[in-house]
Amino acid sequence: MTIIRLGLLWAVIMWLSAITASAHEIRPAALELTERPDGIVTVIWKQPILSGRKLKMRPELPDQCPQPETSRQVISGDAIVESWQVLCRLDGGDIRIDGLDRTLTDVFVRLRTASGEESTHILRPASTSFALGGPAGSPASAYLRIGAEHMLFGWDHLLFVLGLLLLTAPRQLLWVITAFTVGHSVTLAITALGLFMLPSEPVELLIALSIFFLAVEVVRKWAGRTSLTIRKPWLIALAFGLLHGLGFAGALADIGLPKGEEIWALLLFNLGVEFGQILFVVLALGLLWLVRRISIDQRKWIETPALYVVGGLGAFYTLTRIL
């Protein structure tokens, strides 16, 4: 029976680790078009890298715009930035993202005409184009959705919250979650506004280590031992919240903040993160409530497998970051 359990647990860990790649695909892309008075359009196309490769997406300008003969590509963190120039007028036709319908991501489009007018558009897998000259909207409201998706599909952040739930007594849970919220909100704002930056690679490694660390502390607590983390879980939640805020800021770095609406977009993104976090906590607590209604061993069938998933994936992700 033990062998069967371990086999099923290993299968779950491998399945969860496999879906992390597709979860990262949700990071948005960005397209910036700047038209000069002489008719030259500068195109900057930024898209996330998935498993070391860029997604199969490509901006398609109106028919009157020729295809570029050359372009410049650079790697910037977890994204690839491509830029080129074409002789074109952005006074009619459609802007389309070829291949967007086969992804899970959104594309933020910023358009600046030769007359100085600026507009923004958001393209999604179900709506891959827009007509030039048509109504434009503010992308700020979309940051709420992006923030919620980054939390709900960001398995690393969810694993950390799950670890906090396993470590924390019910009477302390509100303070612990609040401390985590305060921590990541502070560094998210500081980093997103360009006041402080760290490379994404060490940040992702430290986030993975924080997940594994929590799993070790839960084992220590269940063994009847104590530590600063066990006595004051809110303190470690605040400290690691600062770290996870850097990870949340990485999602914003992929698209940037809309000019003139930086604070509003940042606030909505953070509210989206909080919505996703609260939803996950409520679902987890609801599951525990249902378990208490039936006669099964909560520690054996719920908490222990959850701890193995947290610790196993934390260790797996740490090793992949190091290697």
N, C-alpha and C positions, 0 to 999 in steps of 0.2 A: 504493500500500500504506500509506503514511504517513497519507493522508487517511482511509482506512478505519479505521486504528488510532485516530486522534484522534476519529473519530465514535463508535466503540465506547466509548472512554474517556469521552467526554462523556455518552453514554447511561447508563453506569454511575454517573457522578457524579450525574446528575439522578435516577436511580432511588434511589440511597442517600439523597439529600437529601429525596426524597418520603417515604421510610419513616421518617424521623426523627419525623414527627408521630405516627405510630402507635406508635412506640417510647415516646414520652413518655406515651402513654395508660396505660402500665403503672403509673404513679404511683398509689398507693392513695388511696382516699377514707376519710373518717372520719365516724362518726355517734355523737353523745353524747346520751344520754337521762338526764335527772335528774328524779326524781319527788319532789314535796314532800308533806308531811303533809296539806296541804289538797286534794290531788288534782290539782294543777297539774303538768304535765309540761313541762319546758323541753327543746326539741329544738335541737341545734346540728348542722348538716349541712355538711360541708366536702368539696369535690370539686375535682379538678384542672381547669384550663382547658386546652383543646386547640384550638390555632389561633384563640385569642381567644374561644372559646365553651365553655360548660360542657357536659359530657357529658349525654346524655339519660338520666339516672338520677334516681330520686325515692324517698325512704323512704316505705314504707307501714306505718302503725301498725295495731294490732289493730282489729277492726270496731267495738269500743265507743268508739274514739277518733275524734272528728269531724275533718274536714279543717280546717286553719287558714284563717281569713278573711284574715289579713295576715301578712307575714313581713318580716324585715329582711335585706338582702343587702349584703355588703361584699366588696371585692376585697382579698385578702391575698397578695401575691407572685404566684405562679402558680396560685392557687386562689381559689375563690369560697366565701365562708362565709355560709350562710343560717341564721337562727334564728327560732323562733316558740314559742308556748306553747299548750297545749291542756288542757282539763279531761278527765282520763282516768286510769284505773287500769291499771297494768302488772302485772296479776295473772293474765293468761291471754291466749291468742291467739298470733299470729305477728307477728314483725317481718320485713318483706320489703323488698328494694330492687328496685323496678320498673325494668326496663331493664338491670340488671346483666349479664344473660345475653348482651347484645349488645355487651359491652365486653371489654377485656383486663385490667381492673383488679380489685383486691380492695377490700373495705370493712371497716375495723376498727370494731366497734361496742362502745361502753362504756355500761354500764347501771348506774345508781345508784338503788335503790329508796328509798321514804320511810323504811324501817326502817334505812337506812344500809348495806345489803348492796350490794356491787359485783360485777359480772361482766363478762366480755369475750367477744366472739365475733368470728369472722372469716368473712365471706361472700365467695363467689367466683362467677364466671360459672356454674359447675356446681352451686353450692349457694347460692341467693339468699335463703334465709330460715332462721329458727330459731324454735323455740317458747319462749315465755316460761315460766320455771319449769323448763326443761330443763337438762341439764348444761352448764356453761360451762368454758371452758378459758383458759389463759394465752396471750395473743397473742405472747409473747416468742419462742417457737420459730418463728413465722411470719416474724420479722425476718430469719432466715437466708435464706429463700427470696426475700424482697423485696430483700435486699442483692445476692444473686447475679443476680437479674433486672435490677436497676438497672445492674449492670456489663455483663452480656452484651447487654442491649438499649440501653444508653447509648452510642450510636455515638461521641460525643465522647470519652469515656474510652477506648474501644477504639482509636480513631484515635491517641490519644496513646501508648498502649502499643505500637501498631504502629510509630509513629515511633521510639520508643525501640529497638525491635528492629532497625530499619533503620540506626540510628545507632551502635549498640553492638557492639563486638567480642564474640565468643562468650565469651572468658575474663572479660569484665567484666559479662556479662549478669546474673548472680546478684546482684551488688552493686547494680547499677542498679535492678533490679526491687525489691530489698529497700528501697532508699532511697525509691523511689516509694511503697511500702507504708507506711513509717514516716511520710513526709510527710502523706499523706492520712489516716492513722489519727489523727495528732495533732490536726489541725484538725477532723476529723469529731467527735472526742470533745469538744473544746472548744466547738464550735458547737452540737452536739446537746444538751449539758448547759446551754446558755443562757449560757455564760461570754463568748461573743463572737458577734456577728452582723454580716452584711453583706447588703445588698440583692441579690436574685438576678440582676438585670439586668447590673450590672458584673461579677459573678462569671462569668456565662455568656460575656460578651464576652472576658474575660481567658483563659478556658479555650479558646475558639476561637483566640485569638491564640497561645496556647502550642502548639497543634497546627500552625499555619502556621509558627511559629518553628522547630519541630523539622524540618519539611520543608526549610526554607531551610538549616538546619545540615547536613542530610544531603547536599544538593546541594554545599555548601561542602566537605564531607569527600570526596565523590567527585571533586571537582575538584583534590584534593591540597592544599587549604588547611587551616588549623588555627584553633582558637579554644578558649576555656575550656570550652565545651560539648563539643567534640570530645575534648579532652584529659581532661576529668573529667565524663563524662556522668552519673555518680551524683549530682554536685552539682546539676545542672539538674533531674534527676529528683526529688531531694529538695525543691527549691524549688517546682517546679510541682506536686509531690505535695501540698504545703500548700494550693495553690490548688484542686486537684481535690477535696480533702477538703471544702472549702466547698460544692462541687457535690453531693457525696454527702450532705452534711448537709441539702441542700434536699429530698431525698426523704424524710428523716425528719421534716422540718418539716411535711410534708403530713399526717402522721398523729400525730406526737408520740410520746413514749415512755410506755409504761404505768406508771402510778403504782406505786411500790414495786418495780418491776422495771427501772428505767432502765438500770442498769449491765449487767444480763444481756441486755436487748434490744439495747443498743448494741454489746455484744461480739458477739452473734450476727449482727447486721447487718454489722459489719465483717468477720466471718469469711465471710459470704456474698459480700461484695465480693471478698475474697481468693480464694475458690473460683472465682468467675467469671473473675478475672484470670488465675489459674494455668491454668484450662481453656483460655482463649484463647491464652496463651503456648505451652502444650503443643501445641495444634492448629497454630499457626503454625510452630513448630519442626518438627513432624511433616511439614508440607507441604514445608518446605525440605529435609528429609531425603529425602523422596520425589523431589524435583526433582534432587537430587544423584545419585540412582540411575539417572536417565535422561539421555540426551545432549542437553540443551538449555541455552541460555545463561541462567543463573540471573538475572544482572543485567538482561538485556534483556527477558525474558518474565515475571519474577516481581517483582523488586525495583523496577524502574522504573515499571511500572504501579501498584504499591502506593504508591510515592512520589507519583505524580500524584494518586491518590485522596486520600491524606493531605493534600497541599498544596492540592488543588482544593477539597475539602470544608472544610478549615480556612479558606481564603479566603472561600468562599461563606458559611459560617456567621458569620464575622466581619462581613461586609458586612450580612447580615440583622440581626445584633445592633445594628449602628450605625444602620441605617435604621429 
